[in-house]
Structure formats: C-alpha cells, structure tokens
C-alpha cells in the first residue's frame, strides 16, 4: 500500500543448460539420470536465494530429483564451473547463450510459461510435465502511494516511449 505501479520494466527468463558432453541429451534423459544418481549431481547459482537458486529448487521438488546446490558469488563463476566440468547443470539467467549457440552447452528447456522466439525449439518445463512451472522474474517501476496521477501517467509514457 506504500507504492503504486508506474510501468513494466522487464521480464527475465531462466534456461536449463548442461554441457554438451553430458551423458544425457534430452530433459527426459537428464531427469532419469538424476533419479538413478541421487545426490551425485550438482548445479550452481549466483547465490543463495537468487532466482536461479529458487528455480533449481523448484525443478528438484517438482521433478522428484535430489541434486546438490552450489552457491557462487555471481553467475559468471557458476557458468565457468559448468563449462569446466565441475557442475552438471545450471539455471542460466541468460549469460550462456554464446556457449549454447557454439555447441559447448546444450539447452534442455526454458522456465517460461511459453516457448521463446530466441530458442523456438527449446521446450518449456511446463510442456515437459512440470505443471505451471514459471521461474521468470518481472521488474517494474513504482512510485510512492499518493503520487499525483498526472505524474504517474507522464512517467509511464516516458518509460514506454520507443
């Protein structure tokens, strides 16, 4: 009640990525491997409580797998360890695209409710059986409650101007 919305800012998605040399090539193979090897696989995140960490825990819970979470100080260090073979998978916040396109990493799924135009062949986790899975984050602009409507309207107009 202290804030009022002004404008949407961004919607960020996460991407389930693995190394291309991993023994699993599809999401189904990945889950089957994790179930055969409980506690032996690990994933990294940019830190405890971050959206990739929460998405990783959502995946574990809904898919019924047990893997180890390794918190890092930022996404870059987690990506480096995935590429180096120290992690098995990553809920990528969007920094691994060049490695997916080069073939060093494989994109198994996206965490958005719908497929994304940048990777139209990548299924959503919802399509793969994790019902209502949506780990994206929304960002926006807010103003103090009581801000005059004319100011909110102008801010909205300026933010959304192309």
C-alpha positions as CSV (number, residue, x, y, z in Angstrom):
1,X,0.0,0.0,0.0
2,X,3.1,2.3,0.2
3,X,3.7,2.0,-3.6
4,X,1.8,2.3,-6.8
5,X,2.8,0.7,-10.2
6,X,4.1,3.0,-12.9
7,X,5.3,0.8,-15.7
8,X,6.6,-2.6,-16.5
9,X,10.3,-2.8,-16.9
10,X,11.4,-6.3,-18.0
11,X,10.6,-10.0,-17.8
12,X,13.6,-12.2,-17.4
13,X,13.7,-15.9,-18.1
14,X,15.9,-18.7,-17.0
15,X,17.3,-21.6,-19.1
16,X,18.2,-25.1,-18.1
17,X,21.6,-25.8,-19.6
18,X,24.0,-28.7,-19.4
19,X,27.4,-29.5,-21.0
20,X,27.2,-30.9,-24.5
21,X,29.4,-33.9,-23.4
22,X,26.9,-34.9,-20.6
23,X,25.6,-38.4,-20.9
24,X,22.0,-37.0,-21.2
25,X,20.9,-35.4,-24.4
26,X,17.2,-34.6,-23.5
27,X,15.3,-33.4,-20.5
28,X,13.8,-36.9,-20.0
29,X,17.3,-38.4,-20.1
30,X,18.6,-35.7,-17.7
31,X,15.8,-36.5,-15.1
32,X,16.2,-40.3,-15.5
33,X,20.0,-39.8,-14.9
34,X,19.4,-37.7,-11.8
35,X,16.9,-40.2,-10.4
36,X,19.5,-43.0,-10.9
37,X,22.2,-40.9,-9.2
38,X,20.6,-39.2,-6.3
39,X,22.8,-36.7,-4.6
40,X,25.6,-37.2,-7.1
41,X,24.7,-34.3,-9.5
42,X,25.2,-30.6,-8.7
43,X,24.0,-27.3,-10.1
44,X,25.3,-23.8,-9.5
45,X,23.5,-20.5,-8.9
46,X,24.7,-16.9,-8.5
47,X,24.0,-17.3,-4.7
48,X,21.5,-18.4,-2.1
49,X,18.0,-17.0,-2.6
50,X,18.6,-15.8,-6.2
51,X,16.0,-16.6,-8.8
52,X,18.3,-19.3,-10.4
53,X,18.6,-21.0,-7.0
54,X,14.9,-20.9,-6.4
55,X,14.3,-22.2,-9.9
56,X,16.7,-25.1,-9.3
57,X,14.9,-26.0,-6.1
58,X,11.6,-25.8,-7.9
59,X,12.9,-28.2,-10.5
60,X,14.2,-30.6,-7.9
61,X,10.9,-30.6,-6.0
62,X,8.6,-30.9,-9.0
63,X,10.7,-33.4,-10.9
64,X,11.4,-35.5,-7.8
65,X,15.2,-35.4,-8.0
66,X,17.9,-34.8,-5.4
67,X,20.9,-32.8,-6.6
68,X,23.4,-30.6,-4.7
69,X,23.1,-26.8,-4.9
70,X,26.5,-24.9,-5.1
71,X,26.1,-21.2,-4.5
72,X,28.5,-18.9,-6.2
73,X,29.2,-15.2,-6.0
74,X,27.6,-14.4,-9.3
75,X,26.5,-16.2,-12.5
76,X,29.9,-16.0,-14.3
77,X,31.7,-18.2,-11.8
78,X,28.9,-20.8,-11.9
79,X,29.0,-20.8,-15.7
80,X,32.8,-21.2,-15.7
81,X,32.5,-24.2,-13.4
82,X,29.8,-25.7,-15.6
83,X,32.0,-25.3,-18.7
84,X,34.9,-26.7,-16.7
85,X,33.0,-29.9,-15.7
86,X,32.6,-29.0,-12.0
87,X,28.8,-28.7,-12.2
88,X,26.2,-30.8,-14.0
89,X,23.7,-28.1,-14.8
90,X,22.8,-24.5,-14.4
91,X,19.6,-22.5,-14.4
92,X,21.2,-19.9,-16.6
93,X,19.9,-16.3,-16.3
94,X,21.0,-15.6,-19.9
95,X,24.7,-15.4,-19.9
96,X,25.3,-18.8,-21.6
97,X,23.7,-18.1,-25.0
98,X,27.0,-17.9,-26.9
99,X,28.0,-21.3,-25.5
100,X,24.7,-22.8,-26.4
101,X,25.0,-21.4,-29.9
102,X,28.6,-22.7,-30.2
103,X,27.6,-26.2,-29.1
104,X,29.6,-26.2,-25.9
105,X,26.4,-26.3,-23.9
106,X,23.0,-27.8,-24.6
107,X,19.8,-26.0,-23.8
108,X,17.3,-28.6,-22.4
109,X,14.4,-26.3,-21.5
110,X,13.2,-22.8,-20.7
111,X,11.5,-21.9,-17.5
112,X,9.0,-19.5,-19.0
113,X,5.3,-20.5,-19.5
114,X,5.7,-20.2,-23.3
115,X,8.5,-21.0,-25.7
116,X,10.8,-18.2,-26.5
117,X,11.4,-16.8,-30.0
118,X,15.1,-16.8,-29.5
119,X,15.1,-20.6,-28.9
120,X,11.9,-21.8,-30.5
121,X,12.9,-25.4,-30.4
122,X,13.5,-25.4,-26.7
123,X,10.5,-26.8,-24.8
124,X,9.2,-25.3,-21.6
125,X,9.4,-27.2,-18.4
126,X,5.6,-27.0,-18.3
127,X,5.5,-28.8,-21.6
128,X,7.8,-31.4,-20.2
129,X,5.5,-32.2,-17.3
130,X,6.3,-29.7,-14.6
131,X,2.8,-28.1,-14.4
132,X,2.6,-24.3,-14.1
133,X,6.4,-24.0,-13.9
134,X,7.4,-20.3,-14.3
135,X,10.6,-19.2,-12.8
136,X,10.9,-15.9,-14.7
137,X,11.1,-12.6,-12.8
138,X,9.3,-9.4,-13.5
139,X,10.8,-6.0,-12.9
140,X,9.0,-2.7,-12.9
141,X,8.9,1.0,-11.9
142,X,7.0,2.1,-8.8
143,X,6.2,5.4,-7.2
144,X,5.2,6.3,-3.7
145,X,1.4,6.0,-3.0
146,X,-0.2,9.3,-3.4
147,X,1.9,10.4,-6.3
148,X,-0.4,12.6,-8.5
149,X,-1.9,10.7,-11.4
150,X,-0.6,13.2,-13.9
151,X,3.0,12.5,-12.8
152,X,2.4,8.7,-12.9
153,X,0.9,8.9,-16.4
154,X,3.9,11.0,-17.6
155,X,6.4,8.7,-16.1
156,X,4.6,5.7,-17.7
157,X,4.5,7.5,-21.1
158,X,8.2,8.4,-20.9
159,X,9.3,4.9,-19.8
160,X,7.3,3.3,-22.6
161,X,8.3,5.7,-25.3
162,X,10.2,3.9,-28.1
